[in-house]
Amino acid sequence: MRVRVRVKKDYPRKVNFDIAYQVGLGGCVADTFASGEGLEDALAMHPSMLFQADEVDGLFNVMRFAKDSRAELINEKLLKFYSASNTIYPLRKRAWSRGQSDNNGNVSTIINPNLVLYGTAVLRYFYEALSRRMLENGLTARCLVIEAGKRGMAGDPKPIAIPESVLSAASYLRDVGSTGGNLAREFPKPIIIEEDPEATEQLIDTRNAFDRLVGFYGLRNEMTARTLWARAFEKVCKLAMLHGISSDVYHPWITLKGVQWAQQLVEHLTERMLFMADNYVYESQFDEKCKKVVRILRGSGGILRHGILLKYKGHEPRINTNKDKYIYIIP
C-alpha cells in the first residue's frame, strides 16, 4: 500500500494523485498547463481533468501581464470550459484528431468537459496577481479562494495510508454512469441528485437574497461585488451537492444541513474575497502604494507617526518632519 508523509501544502496534491492512480485515473491528473491550446488538448484526451498547480499566482500573472495572445487564450479557455460542463464543447480545428468525430470526420467535440483547477499560493501574491478585469469578467468569481489557518506546532512525521473506504468510494464514482459500454467515456450520463423539501426552500431563499445583493451593487456601479455575488448561488448549489456526495457517496442526497453549510461558507468566502481584493488588487503603481499605506495603518491600529510610515514605505523622513504629526485611518 502506498503511503505518504504529511508535509505542508504539497501533501493534499500527493493524496489526490495517489487516490487517482490507485483507481486507474492517474492520466486524469496533471500539474499545470502552458497555453489555452494545451489545456484543450488535455481535455480532448481526458474529458475529466484535475490540474494541481503550485504557486498558481504565476498563472494569473501570465494572464495579467503577458502582452501576447497566449494569455488571453488561457483566460478564454478557462471561462468556456467552466460554462460548457453541462453541454458539448467544440474543439478547434487543429485538435480534431485528438477528439471525437462523426462518421464524416466533420465534427470534433468534448461531451460534458469537467475541468478542476486546484492551485496553492501565498495569499498576498495571489491577490496581487489579479486585475480588475479578472474580478469583473467572471474568472475570479468562478473560483473558491480558501485561506489556510495558522500553522500548527511541528510534530513527528508518520506514514499515513489512504483508507480503504476512500478508495472504494473513488472506484464507485469512477464507474458511475459507465453502463453505456465503450462509449460511456465519450457520452457520459450525469446523475441527478435529489433534495429535501426544506433544502429546496432554503435554496430559493438563498437565491433571492443573493439576487438582491447583485441588484444592490449593480445600482451603485460596484462591478466587482456585483460579479462575485452573481456567481455565489451557483457555488452554494455545487457545494451542497458535494456535501451530499461526501455524506453518502452511494446514495447522495441534498439536505437542509448541506445547503446551510454551503451558504455560510460561500457568504464568508465572498465577503473575504471582496475585502482582500480591495486591499491588494491594484491598477497602477500609485494605486499599489496607496493600498500599501492603508494596510500599514490598519496593521498599526489606525494611527501611526508620519516618519515611521515613511520608513515602512522605504523612504527616509525629511529633516524638518514634525515628530508629532500623525496619520489616521478609520478601521
PyMOL commands that set and color helices and strands:
alter all, ss='L'
color gray80, all
select helices_A, chain A and resi 10-22+26-28+36-45+57-65+69-83+93-98+123-128+132-136+140-142+164-175+181-183+197-219+223-230+232-247+256-280+285-299+306-312
alter helices_A, ss='H'
color red, helices_A
select strands_A, chain A and resi 3-5+29-30+48-54+88-90+100-101+108-111+114-120+159-161+303-305+326-328
alter strands_A, ss='S'
color yellow, strands_A
deselect
rebuild
show_as cartoon
